[in-house]
Amino acid sequence: MTSLAHYDVVVIGSGQGGTPLCQAFVKSGLKTALIESRHVGGCCVNEGCSPTKTMIASGRVAYLVNRAKEYGVNIKGEITVDQRRVKERKQEIVDSFREGGEKTLKESGVDLLTGVARFLDSKTIAVIDTSGQEIQRLTADKIFVNTGERPVEPPIDGLKGEFAKGVILDSTSIQELDVVPEHLVVVGGGYIGIEFGQLFRRLGSAVSVIQRGRQLFPREDREVAEAVKNILEEDGLAVYLQTAVQSISPGPEGCGATVLYKTESGDVESLNASHVLIATGRRPNTDELNLEAASVKLDSKGYIKVNDLLETSQSHIWALGDVKGPPAFTHVSYDDYRILKANLIDHKGDPSQHRSIKDRDLIAPYVAYMDPQLAHVGLHEHEARERFPDHTIKTATMPMSYVARALETDETRGLMKAVVDMDTDRILGFTCLGLEGGEIMSVVQMAMMGGTKWTVLQDAVWAHPTLAESLNNLWGFLK
């Protein structure tokens, strides 16, 4: 018979929010269990941020080496890429971060249980092992769901064919390749697809990106998306917009795959690929949780519904991280942890000190690690105009070729764009598609957090030559 254990707190999923939350509860004196189905650290450490950015660093080195002559540096001999070493370096980083997380958890006193969590009722959870057997049953006073997302499989004919193994890839399996694809077809023009597409182009692949929508990066303003497309095409990627993949089948002589697609004009054409990356989005990991038994409500896409305090439809169950819906960023998940810690531990008896996610989007940042980086904080132009229809909204757009530091380093691709409320002189949003875009964005983010007006940035004395000093000149383009 399965043993039954009671805990003060059970956290399901060891992502960037769940792991520190467990440790905080243990430190506060509560008996806490963490249920993890795969490995400690969640997507960020194991399949997302850390491994992908490690590989992208290898791609950037290859890019700079191939541009060496532009800087007056001559390199003798053939330049080659050791994809096995690229993968090994990635795995070394993952192993280091994962092992560090596991060690910290064990030392903290959290009970770590390996298996899939399944609700039996709103306070009882079964832990299921890989064979499908129930190995543990838990009850808890407080339950936190942090199970994240996984790549979605679109309704494209042929994805399940025998030929697909090792040929049709997702954002996890593509990181395990031992060879550089001869021709990589990327299905999906979002952040994940573009990061991998540009990476493998730099490592030596021919790359084609097929995007169903009218632009890459659908949430970005049109001129930013156009600049992204121009950069990718300059790097040698082929970009197909308003194009829908119809089917994927075995390639010529059984090698690779043939991708059949329909263009905007209705023509049906095909590409032969050595590998195909499916990057059409992600879905929440809620289907195995049996949340119906706990009476936890989901939205139409399967995400857990939460209020501004991250509470679900059950007052003793909370959700944090990607499983509650976008924006799906590690730093958002970590902020979810901080909100819960503040409300349930630090200021438990003082609701006036409670934090919430209300209006967090007004200051939430993110970075897409294409090269140059695409970084954004706050509202896009269309969002600002919708949210403040009665205000005078102006924008300032300046090419990176106007930035002295970018010229000196010969990294002039991209642009900056700011969105300003002229009635208050508040900065509502900022985008930098450019060299170290994430760092420049962070400077503007700090100004926004402090309520600093755009005029202060315009008049500031910045060190020369730095990328930040571009914030003297950007505002001259307001219109």
C-alpha positions, 0 to 999 in steps of 0.5 A, a space after each residue: 500500500 502506498 505510504 501517506 505523508 503530510 506536509 505543510 507545503 508541497 511545490 510541484 516543479 523545481 523551476 526558477 520560482 519553485 526551487 527558492 520558494 521551497 527553500 524559503 518555506 523550510 527556512 521559515 520552519 515549514 515541512 516542505 516537499 518538492 516533486 520534480 518529474 525530470 531534473 532540478 532547475 526547470 527549463 531555464 537551467 536544463 533546456 532553455 536559457 543556460 544551454 542555449 545562450 552557451 551555444 549562441 556564444 559559440 556561434 558568435 565566436 564563429 561569426 567574429 572569426 569569419 569577420 576578422 579581416 574586416 578588423 585587419 586581423 588575418 587568420 591562417 588555415 581553414 575555420 571549422 566547427 566542432 559541433 561535438 565540442 559545442 554540445 559538450 561545452 553546453 552540457 558542462 554548463 548545464 551539469 554544473 548549474 543542475 548539480 549546484 541546484 541539487 546540492 543546495 536543495 539537499 542541504 536546505 532540508 527540502 524533501 525532493 521526490 522524483 516523479 509526476 504529480 497527480 492530484 487526487 483531490 484538492 489537498 492530496 497528490 499522488 507521485 507517479 514513477 516512470 513505469 506509471 506506478 504510484 510510489 508516494 501519496 502526499 497531503 498538504 496545507 499549501 500547494 504550489 504548481 510550477 510545472 512550466 511548459 513544453 514545445 507544442 506539436 503543430 498539426 502538420 502531416 508527417 511529424 510522426 513518420 518513421 523518418 522523423 527521428 533525428 530529423 524533425 527536432 524541437 528546441 530541446 533535441 536540436 541541442 543534442 546534435 553532434 553534427 551541423 545540419 547541412 540545411 536546417 528548415 525552421 518552422 516558426 519565426 518567434 524568438 526560439 526559432 530565430 535564435 536557433 536559426 541564426 546560431 546554426 547559420 553561423 556554425 555553417 548550416 544553410 537555414 530557411 525560416 518559414 513563418 505563418 504570420 506577416 512578420 517575424 517576432 509577432 509582438 514587436 512593432 513593425 519596424 523592429 520586425 523588419 530590421 530583424 528580417 533584414 539582419 537575418 537575410 544579411 547573415 544568409 538566412 532565407 525568410 518566408 513570411 505568410 507561408 504555411 507548412 502543409 506537410 513534412 515527408 522523407 527527403 530524396 533517397 530517404 535522407 532528411 525531409 521534404 517540407 511542403 509549404 503554401 505561399 501567400 499567393 497560394 502556390 505550393 512549393 517545397 524545400 529539401 532539408 537535412 533537419 527540421 526545427 519545429 518552433 511554433 510555440 509552447 504549451 503548459 504542462 497541466 495535462 498530467 496533473 489531473 487538476 479537475 480533481 482539485 477543482 483548479 480552473 484552466 483557461 482555454 489554452 490549458 494555463 492555470 487561471 490566477 488572480 493578481 496574488 497568484 492564487 488559483 480558484 482554490 485558496 490554498 493552491 497557487 501557480 507560478 512561472 510559465 504554467 500560469 500563462 505568458 509572459 514566459 520568462 525566467 525572471 518573471 518566474 523568479 519574481 513570482 517566487 518573490 511575490 509569494 515569499 513576501 505575501 506568505 512568509 515575510 509579510 504574512 500578517 500585514 496585507 498592506 505590504 503584500 505584492 501583486 502582479 498587477 501592472 507588472 507588464 508596464 515594466 517587465 523586460 525581456 531579451 531575445 538572444 539573436 545577434 545583435 540582441 533584441 531587448 525590450 521593456 515596458 509597452 510597445 507603441 501599439 500597446 501604449 496607444 491602446 492603454 492611454 488613448 487620451 494621452 499624447 504618445 510620441 516615439 523616437 527611433 534611431 539607427 545603431 549606426 548613429 552610435 559612436 561605440 557601435 561604429 568603433 566596434 563595427 557593430 552598427 546593425 539594428 535600432 533603438 526605439 522609445 515610447 513616451 507619454 508627452 503629457 507626463 514625460 514618462 518613458 512607457 517603453 523602450 526597445 534596443 535591437 543592437 550591440 548589447 541591447 539587453 544592457 542598454 535596455 536595463 539602463 532605461 528600465 532603471 529610469 522607468 522604475 524610478 519614474 525618471 523622465 526622458 528629459 533627464 536621460 537626454 541631459 545626463 552626462 554619460 561616459 564616452 565612448 559607451 553605448 549608454 551615451 546614445 541616450 543623449 541623442 535618441 530623444 532628438 528623434 521624437 515625433 
